[in-house]
Amino acid sequence: MKDVLVDSNVVLDIVTEDVNWFEWSANRLSECAEQTTLNINPIIYAEVSIGFQRIEELETALPLRFFRRLNLPWEAAFLAGKCFCQYRHSILDFGFAILD
């Protein structure tokens, strides 16, 4: 069975029942679950966690029976940091404010 890394935005669309993206995200995730193994990593876990007050709520949203948790190689973490920096600079280039 193939693996797929689930983007945090897809999970957040579903758990927040986003009016614009819930249906699309839920359908894609369901399709992938039938054909692949759904995976998340520590970065995705962290990104999704901001929508929850308690870790128990997050664990319920990302159950181990549906999402396999992958370790993140240090090289991938380094590249993720570089991508984040590039993203922040591109937003600043377009004149958007970033709230820290």
C-alpha distances in whole Angstrom, upper triangle without the diagonal:
4,7,10,13,15,19,22,24,21,21,25,25,24,26,29,29,30,32,31,27,26,25,23,21,20,19,17,15,15,14,11,10,10,7,6,7,10,12,16,18,22,23,22,23,26,26,25,28,31,31,31,34,33,30,29,29,26,24,25,23,20,19,17,16,14,14,13,16,16,19,21,22,26,25,23,26,28,27,26,30,31,29,31,34,34,33,36,38,37,38,41,42,41,44,42,43,40,41,40
4,7,10,13,16,19,21,19,19,23,23,23,25,27,27,28,30,29,25,24,24,21,19,19,18,15,14,15,13,10,10,11,7,5,6,9,10,14,16,20,21,19,21,24,24,23,26,29,29,30,33,32,29,29,28,25,24,24,22,19,19,17,16,14,13,12,15,14,17,18,20,23,23,20,23,25,24,23,27,28,25,27,31,30,29,32,34,33,34,38,38,38,40,38,39,37,38,37
4,7,9,13,16,18,16,16,20,21,20,22,25,25,26,28,27,23,22,22,20,17,18,17,14,12,14,13,9,10,11,9,5,5,6,7,10,13,16,17,15,17,20,20,20,22,25,25,26,29,28,25,26,25,22,21,22,20,16,17,15,15,12,11,10,12,11,14,15,17,20,20,17,19,22,21,20,23,25,23,24,27,27,26,29,31,30,31,35,35,35,38,35,36,34,34,34
4,6,9,12,14,12,13,17,17,17,19,22,22,22,25,23,19,19,19,17,14,15,15,11,10,12,11,8,9,11,10,6,6,5,6,9,11,15,15,13,15,18,17,17,20,22,22,24,27,27,24,24,23,20,19,20,18,15,16,15,15,12,10,10,11,11,14,14,17,20,19,16,18,21,19,17,21,22,20,21,25,24,23,26,28,27,28,31,32,32,34,32,33,30,31,31
4,6,9,12,11,11,14,16,16,17,20,21,21,23,22,18,18,19,17,14,15,16,13,11,14,14,10,11,14,13,10,9,6,5,6,8,11,11,9,12,14,14,14,17,19,19,21,24,24,21,22,21,18,17,19,16,13,15,14,15,12,9,9,10,9,12,12,14,17,17,13,15,18,16,14,18,19,17,18,21,21,20,23,25,25,25,28,29,29,31,29,29,27,28,27
4,6,8,7,8,11,12,12,14,16,17,17,20,19,15,15,16,14,10,12,13,10,8,11,12,9,10,14,13,11,10,6,6,6,9,12,11,8,10,13,12,11,14,17,16,18,22,21,19,20,19,15,16,16,13,11,13,14,14,11,9,10,11,11,14,14,17,19,19,16,16,19,18,15,19,20,18,18,22,22,20,22,25,24,24,27,29,28,30,27,28,25,26,25
4,5,6,7,9,10,12,13,15,16,15,18,17,13,14,15,13,10,12,14,11,10,14,14,12,13,17,17,14,13,10,9,8,10,12,10,7,10,12,9,9,13,14,15,17,21,21,19,21,19,15,16,17,14,12,15,16,18,14,12,13,13,13,15,15,17,19,19,15,15,18,16,13,16,18,15,15,19,18,16,19,22,20,20,24,25,24,26,23,24,22,22,22
4,5,5,6,9,10,11,12,14,13,17,16,13,13,16,14,11,13,15,13,11,15,17,15,15,19,19,17,16,12,11,8,10,11,9,5,8,9,6,6,10,11,11,13,17,17,16,18,16,12,14,15,12,11,14,16,17,14,12,14,13,14,16,15,18,20,20,16,16,19,17,14,16,18,15,14,18,19,16,18,21,20,20,23,25,24,25,22,22,20,20,20
4,5,5,6,9,10,10,12,10,13,12,9,10,13,12,9,11,14,12,11,15,16,15,16,20,20,18,18,14,14,12,14,14,12,9,11,12,9,8,12,12,11,14,18,19,18,20,17,14,17,17,13,13,17,19,20,17,15,17,17,18,20,19,22,23,23,19,19,21,19,16,18,20,16,15,19,19,16,17,21,19,18,22,23,22,23,20,21,19,19,19
4,5,5,6,9,10,10,10,13,12,8,8,10,9,5,8,10,9,8,11,13,12,13,16,17,16,15,12,12,11,14,16,14,10,12,14,11,10,13,14,13,16,19,20,19,20,17,15,16,16,12,12,15,17,18,14,13,16,16,17,20,20,23,24,24,21,21,23,21,18,21,22,19,18,22,22,19,21,24,23,22,25,27,25,27,24,24,22,23,23
4,5,5,6,8,10,10,14,14,10,9,12,11,8,8,12,11,9,11,14,13,13,16,18,16,15,11,12,10,13,14,13,9,10,12,10,7,11,12,10,12,16,17,16,16,13,11,13,12,8,8,12,14,15,12,11,14,14,16,19,19,22,24,25,21,20,24,22,19,21,23,21,20,23,24,21,22,26,25,23,27,29,27,28,25,25,23,23,23
4,5,5,6,8,8,12,12,10,9,12,12,9,10,14,13,12,15,17,16,17,20,21,20,19,15,15,13,15,15,14,10,11,12,9,6,9,10,8,10,14,16,15,16,13,11,14,13,10,11,14,17,18,15,14,17,17,19,21,21,24,25,26,22,21,24,23,19,21,23,20,19,22,23,20,21,24,23,22,25,27,25,26,23,23,20,20,20
4,6,6,6,5,8,8,6,5,9,9,6,8,11,11,11,13,16,16,16,19,21,20,20,16,17,15,18,19,17,13,14,15,12,10,13,13,11,14,17,19,19,19,16,14,17,16,12,13,16,19,20,17,16,19,20,21,24,24,27,28,28,25,24,27,25,22,24,25,22,21,24,24,21,22,25,24,22,25,27,25,26,23,23,22,21,22
4,6,5,7,10,11,8,5,8,9,7,6,10,11,9,11,14,14,14,17,19,19,18,15,16,15,18,19,18,14,15,16,14,11,14,14,12,13,17,18,18,17,14,13,15,13,9,11,14,17,17,14,14,18,19,21,24,24,27,29,30,26,26,29,27,24,26,28,25,24,27,27,24,26,29,27,26,29,31,29,30,27,27,25,24,25
4,5,8,11,13,11,8,11,13,10,10,13,14,12,14,17,17,16,20,22,21,20,16,17,15,18,18,17,14,13,15,13,9,11,12,9,10,13,14,14,14,11,10,12,10,7,10,13,16,17,14,14,18,18,21,23,24,27,29,30,26,25,29,28,24,26,28,26,24,27,28,25,26,29,28,26,29,32,30,30,27,27,25,23,24
4,5,9,11,10,8,12,13,11,11,15,16,15,17,20,20,20,23,25,24,23,19,20,18,20,20,19,16,15,16,14,11,12,12,8,10,14,15,16,16,13,12,15,14,11,13,16,20,21,18,18,21,21,24,26,26,29,31,31,28,27,29,28,25,26,28,26,24,27,27,24,25,28,27,25,28,30,28,28,25,24,22,21,22
4,6,9,8,5,8,11,10,9,13,14,14,15,18,19,19,21,24,23,23,20,21,20,22,23,22,18,18,19,17,14,16,15,12,14,17,19,19,19,15,15,18,16,12,15,18,21,21,19,19,23,23,26,28,28,32,33,34,30,29,32,31,27,29,31,28,26,29,29,26,27,30,29,26,29,31,29,30,26,26,25,24,25
4,6,5,5,8,10,9,10,13,14,15,16,19,20,20,23,25,24,24,21,22,20,23,23,21,18,19,19,16,14,16,15,13,15,19,21,21,22,18,17,20,18,15,17,20,23,24,21,21,24,24,26,29,28,32,33,33,29,28,31,29,26,27,29,26,24,27,27,23,24,27,26,23,26,28,26,26,23,23,22,22,23
4,6,6,8,10,11,12,14,16,17,18,20,21,22,24,26,26,27,24,25,24,26,27,25,22,22,23,20,18,20,19,16,19,22,24,25,25,21,21,23,22,18,21,23,27,27,24,24,27,28,30,32,32,35,36,36,32,32,34,32,29,30,32,28,27,30,29,26,26,29,27,25,28,29,27,27,24,25,24,24,26
4,6,8,8,10,12,13,14,16,17,19,20,22,24,25,25,26,23,24,23,25,26,24,21,22,23,20,18,21,20,18,21,24,26,27,27,23,22,25,23,20,21,24,27,27,24,24,27,28,29,32,31,34,35,35,31,31,32,30,27,29,30,26,25,28,27,23,25,27,25,23,26,27,24,25,22,24,23,24,26
4,6,5,6,8,10,11,12,14,15,16,18,20,21,21,22,19,20,20,22,23,21,18,20,21,17,16,19,18,16,19,23,24,24,25,21,20,22,21,17,18,21,24,24,20,20,23,24,26,28,28,31,32,32,28,28,30,28,25,27,28,24,23,26,26,22,24,26,24,22,26,27,25,26,23,24,23,24,26
4,6,5,6,8,10,10,12,14,15,16,18,20,20,21,18,19,19,22,23,22,18,19,20,17,15,18,18,15,18,21,23,23,23,19,18,20,18,15,16,19,21,21,18,18,22,23,25,28,28,31,32,32,29,29,31,29,26,28,30,26,25,28,28,25,26,29,27,25,29,30,28,29,26,27,26,26,27
4,6,5,6,9,10,10,12,14,15,17,19,20,21,18,20,21,24,25,24,20,22,23,21,18,21,22,19,21,25,26,26,25,22,21,22,20,17,18,20,23,22,19,19,23,24,26,29,29,33,34,34,31,31,33,31,28,31,32,28,28,31,30,27,29,32,29,28,32,33,30,32,29,30,29,29,31
4,6,5,6,9,10,11,12,14,16,17,18,19,17,19,19,22,24,23,19,21,23,20,18,21,22,20,22,26,27,26,26,23,22,23,21,18,18,21,23,22,18,19,22,23,25,28,28,30,32,32,28,29,31,29,26,28,29,26,26,29,28,25,27,29,27,26,30,30,28,30,27,29,28,28,30
4,5,5,6,8,10,11,12,14,16,16,16,14,15,15,19,21,19,16,17,19,16,14,18,19,17,19,23,24,23,23,20,18,19,18,15,15,17,19,19,15,15,18,20,21,24,24,27,29,29,25,25,28,26,23,26,27,23,23,27,26,23,25,28,26,25,28,30,28,29,26,28,26,27,28
4,6,5,6,9,10,10,12,15,15,16,13,15,16,19,22,21,17,18,20,18,16,19,20,17,19,23,23,22,22,19,17,18,16,13,14,16,18,17,13,14,18,20,22,25,25,29,31,31,27,28,30,28,26,28,30,27,26,30,29,26,28,31,30,28,32,33,31,33,30,31,29,29,30
4,6,5,6,9,10,11,13,14,15,14,17,18,21,24,23,19,21,23,21,19,22,23,21,23,27,27,26,25,23,21,21,20,17,17,18,20,18,15,16,19,21,23,27,27,30,32,32,28,29,32,30,27,30,31,28,28,32,31,28,30,33,31,30,34,35,33,34,32,33,32,32,33
4,5,5,6,9,10,11,12,13,11,14,15,19,22,21,17,19,22,19,18,21,23,21,23,27,27,26,25,23,21,21,20,17,16,18,19,18,14,15,17,19,21,24,24,27,29,29,25,26,29,26,24,27,28,25,25,29,28,25,28,31,28,28,32,32,31,33,30,32,30,31,32
4,5,5,6,9,10,10,11,8,11,13,16,19,18,15,16,19,17,15,19,20,19,20,24,24,22,22,20,18,18,17,13,13,14,15,14,11,11,14,16,18,21,22,25,27,27,24,24,27,26,23,26,28,25,25,28,28,25,28,31,29,28,32,33,32,34,31,32,30,30,31
4,5,5,6,9,10,11,10,13,15,19,22,22,18,19,22,21,18,21,23,21,23,26,26,24,23,21,19,19,17,15,14,15,16,14,11,12,15,18,20,23,24,27,30,30,27,28,31,29,27,30,31,28,28,32,32,29,32,35,33,32,36,37,35,37,34,35,33,34,34
4,5,5,7,9,11,11,14,16,20,23,23,20,21,24,23,21,24,26,24,26,29,29,27,27,24,22,22,21,18,17,18,18,16,13,14,16,19,21,24,25,28,31,30,27,28,31,29,27,30,31,28,29,33,32,29,32,35,33,33,36,37,36,38,35,36,35,35,36
4,5,5,5,8,7,11,13,17,20,20,17,19,22,21,19,22,24,23,25,28,28,26,25,23,21,20,20,17,15,16,16,15,11,12,13,16,17,21,21,24,27,27,23,25,28,26,24,27,28,26,26,30,29,27,30,33,31,31,35,35,34,37,34,35,33,34,34
4,6,5,6,6,10,13,17,20,20,17,18,21,21,19,21,24,23,24,27,26,24,23,21,19,18,17,15,13,13,13,11,8,9,11,15,16,20,21,24,27,28,24,26,29,27,25,29,30,27,28,32,31,29,32,35,33,33,37,38,37,39,36,37,35,35,35
4,6,8,10,13,16,20,23,24,21,22,25,24,22,25,28,26,27,30,29,27,26,25,23,21,20,18,17,16,16,13,11,13,14,18,19,23,24,27,30,30,27,29,32,30,28,32,33,31,31,35,34,33,35,38,36,36,40,41,40,42,39,40,38,38,39
4,7,9,13,16,19,23,24,21,22,26,25,23,26,29,28,29,32,31,29,28,27,24,23,23,21,18,18,17,15,13,13,14,18,18,22,23,25,29,28,25,27,30,28,27,31,32,29,30,34,33,32,35,37,35,36,39,40,39,41,39,40,38,39,39
4,6,9,13,16,20,20,18,19,23,22,21,24,26,26,27,30,29,26,26,25,22,21,21,19,16,16,15,13,11,11,11,14,15,18,19,22,25,25,22,24,27,25,24,27,29,26,28,31,31,29,32,35,33,34,37,38,37,40,37,38,36,36,36
4,6,10,13,17,18,16,16,20,20,19,21,24,24,24,28,26,23,23,22,20,18,18,17,14,13,11,10,8,8,7,11,11,15,17,19,23,23,20,22,25,24,22,26,27,25,26,30,30,29,31,34,33,33,37,38,37,39,37,37,35,35,35
4,7,11,14,15,12,13,17,16,15,18,21,20,21,24,23,20,20,19,16,15,16,13,10,11,10,10,7,5,6,9,10,14,15,18,21,22,18,20,23,22,20,23,25,23,23,27,27,26,28,31,30,30,34,35,34,36,33,34,31,32,31
4,7,10,12,9,10,14,14,13,16,19,19,20,23,22,19,19,19,15,14,15,14,10,11,10,11,8,5,5,6,7,10,11,14,18,18,15,16,20,19,17,20,22,20,21,24,25,24,26,29,28,28,32,33,33,35,32,32,29,29,29
4,7,8,6,7,10,11,10,12,15,16,17,20,19,16,17,16,13,12,14,12,9,11,10,12,10,6,6,5,6,9,10,13,16,17,13,14,17,17,14,17,20,18,18,22,23,21,23,26,26,26,29,31,31,32,29,29,26,26,25
4,6,5,6,9,10,11,12,15,17,17,20,19,16,17,18,14,13,16,14,11,13,12,15,13,10,8,6,5,6,6,10,12,14,11,10,14,14,12,14,17,16,16,20,21,20,22,25,25,25,28,30,30,31,29,28,25,25,23
4,6,5,6,9,10,10,13,15,16,18,17,14,16,16,13,13,16,15,12,14,14,17,16,12,11,8,8,7,7,10,12,14,11,9,13,14,11,13,16,16,15,18,20,19,20,24,24,24,27,29,29,30,28,27,23,23,21
4,5,5,6,9,10,12,14,15,18,17,15,18,17,14,15,18,16,13,16,16,19,17,14,14,11,10,10,8,11,12,13,10,8,12,12,9,10,14,13,12,15,17,16,17,20,21,20,23,25,26,27,24,23,20,20,18
4,5,5,6,8,11,12,14,16,16,14,16,15,12,13,15,13,10,14,14,17,15,11,12,10,10,11,10,14,15,16,13,12,15,14,11,13,16,14,13,17,18,16,18,21,21,21,24,26,26,27,24,24,20,20,19
4,6,5,6,9,11,11,14,13,11,13,12,9,10,12,10,8,11,12,15,14,11,11,9,10,11,11,15,16,18,15,13,17,17,14,16,19,17,16,20,21,19,20,24,24,24,26,29,29,29,26,25,22,21,20
4,6,5,7,10,10,13,13,11,14,13,10,12,15,13,12,15,16,19,17,14,15,12,13,13,12,16,16,18,15,13,16,16,13,14,17,16,14,17,19,18,18,22,22,21,24,26,26,27,24,22,19,18,16
4,5,6,8,10,13,14,13,16,14,11,13,15,13,12,16,17,20,18,15,16,14,15,15,14,17,18,19,16,14,16,16,13,13,16,15,13,16,18,15,16,19,20,19,21,24,23,24,21,20,17,16,15
4,6,6,8,11,12,11,13,11,8,10,12,9,9,13,15,17,15,13,15,13,15,16,16,20,20,22,18,17,20,20,16,17,20,18,16,20,21,18,19,23,23,21,24,27,26,26,23,22,19,18,17
4,5,5,8,9,8,10,9,6,9,11,10,10,13,15,18,17,15,16,14,16,17,17,20,21,23,20,18,21,21,17,18,21,20,18,21,23,20,21,24,25,23,25,28,28,28,24,23,20,18,17
4,6,8,10,10,13,11,9,13,14,12,13,17,19,22,20,18,20,18,19,20,19,23,23,24,21,19,21,22,18,18,21,20,17,20,22,19,19,22,23,21,23,26,25,25,21,20,17,15,14
4,7,9,10,12,9,8,12,13,10,12,16,18,21,19,18,20,19,21,22,22,25,26,27,24,22,25,24,21,21,24,22,20,23,24,21,21,25,25,23,25,28,27,26,23,21,19,17,16
4,6,7,9,6,6,10,10,9,12,14,17,20,19,18,20,18,21,22,22,26,26,28,25,23,26,26,23,23,26,25,22,25,27,24,24,28,28,26,28,31,30,30,26,25,22,19,18
4,7,9,7,8,11,12,12,14,17,19,22,22,20,22,21,23,24,24,28,28,30,28,25,28,29,25,25,28,27,24,27,29,27,26,30,30,28,30,33,32,32,28,26,23,20,19
4,5,5,7,9,10,11,13,15,17,20,20,19,20,19,22,22,23,27,27,30,27,25,28,29,25,26,29,28,26,28,31,28,28,32,33,31,32,36,35,34,31,29,26,23,22
4,5,5,6,9,10,10,12,14,17,17,16,17,15,18,19,20,23,24,27,24,22,26,27,23,24,28,27,25,27,30,28,28,31,32,31,33,36,35,35,32,30,26,24,22
4,5,5,6,9,10,10,13,15,16,15,17,16,19,20,22,26,27,30,27,25,29,30,26,27,31,30,28,31,33,31,31,35,35,33,36,39,38,38,34,33,30,27,26
4,5,5,6,9,10,13,15,15,15,17,17,20,21,23,27,28,30,27,25,29,29,26,27,30,29,27,30,32,29,29,33,33,31,34,37,36,36,32,31,28,26,25
4,5,5,6,8,11,14,13,12,14,13,16,18,19,23,24,26,23,22,25,26,22,23,27,25,23,27,28,26,27,30,30,29,31,34,33,34,30,29,26,24,23
4,5,5,6,8,11,11,10,12,12,15,17,19,22,24,26,24,22,26,26,23,25,28,27,25,29,31,28,29,33,33,32,34,37,36,37,33,32,29,27,26
4,6,5,9,10,11,11,14,14,18,20,22,25,27,29,26,25,29,29,26,28,31,29,28,31,33,30,31,35,35,33,36,38,38,38,34,33,31,29,28
4,6,10,11,10,10,13,13,17,19,20,24,26,28,25,24,27,27,24,25,28,26,25,29,30,27,28,32,31,30,33,35,34,35,31,31,28,26,26
4,7,9,7,6,9,10,13,15,17,21,23,25,22,21,25,24,21,24,27,25,24,27,28,26,28,31,31,30,33,35,34,35,32,31,28,27,26
4,5,6,6,9,10,14,16,19,22,25,27,24,23,27,27,24,27,30,28,27,31,32,30,31,35,34,33,36,39,38,39,35,35,32,31,30
4,5,5,6,8,11,14,17,20,23,25,22,22,26,26,24,26,29,28,27,31,32,30,32,35,35,35,38,40,39,40,37,37,34,33,31
4,6,7,10,14,17,20,23,26,28,25,25,29,29,27,29,32,30,30,34,35,33,35,38,37,37,40,42,41,43,39,39,36,35,34
4,7,10,13,16,19,22,25,26,23,24,27,27,24,27,30,28,27,31,32,30,32,35,34,34,37,39,38,40,36,36,34,33,32
4,6,9,13,15,18,21,22,19,20,24,23,21,24,26,24,24,28,29,27,29,32,32,31,34,36,36,37,34,34,31,31,30
4,6,10,13,16,19,20,18,18,22,22,20,23,25,24,24,28,29,27,29,32,32,32,35,37,37,38,35,35,32,32,31
4,7,9,13,16,18,15,15,19,19,17,20,23,22,22,25,26,25,27,30,30,30,33,35,35,36,34,33,30,30,28
4,6,9,13,14,12,13,16,16,15,18,20,20,20,23,25,24,26,29,29,29,32,34,34,36,33,33,30,30,28
4,6,9,12,10,10,14,15,14,16,19,19,19,22,24,24,25,28,29,29,32,33,34,36,33,33,29,29,27
4,6,8,6,7,10,11,10,13,15,15,16,19,20,20,22,25,25,26,28,30,31,33,30,30,27,27,25
4,5,5,7,9,10,11,13,15,15,17,19,20,21,23,25,26,27,29,30,32,34,32,31,28,29,27
4,5,5,6,9,10,11,13,14,15,17,19,20,21,23,25,26,27,29,31,32,30,30,27,27,25
4,5,5,6,9,10,11,12,14,16,17,18,20,21,23,25,26,27,29,31,29,29,26,27,26
4,5,5,6,9,10,10,12,14,15,16,18,20,21,22,24,25,27,29,27,27,24,25,24
4,5,5,6,9,10,10,12,14,15,17,19,20,21,23,24,26,27,26,25,22,23,21
4,5,5,6,9,10,11,13,14,16,17,19,20,21,23,25,26,25,25,22,23,21
4,5,5,6,9,10,10,12,14,15,16,18,20,21,23,25,23,24,21,23,21
4,5,5,6,9,10,10,12,14,15,17,18,20,21,23,21,21,18,20,18
4,5,5,6,9,10,11,12,14,15,17,18,20,21,20,20,17,18,16
4,5,5,6,9,10,11,12,14,15,16,19,20,19,20,17,19,18
4,5,5,6,9,10,10,12,14,15,17,19,18,18,16,18,17
4,5,5,6,9,10,11,12,14,16,17,15,15,13,14,14
4,5,5,6,9,10,11,12,14,16,15,15,12,14,14
4,5,5,6,9,10,10,13,14,14,15,13,16,16
4,5,5,6,9,10,11,13,12,13,11,14,14
4,5,5,6,9,10,11,10,10,8,11,11
4,5,5,6,9,10,10,11,10,13,14
4,5,5,6,9,9,11,11,15,16
4,5,5,7,6,8,8,12,14
4,5,5,6,7,8,11,13
4,5,8,10,11,15,17
4,6,9,11,15,17
4,6,9,13,16
4,6,10,13
4,6,10
4,6
4
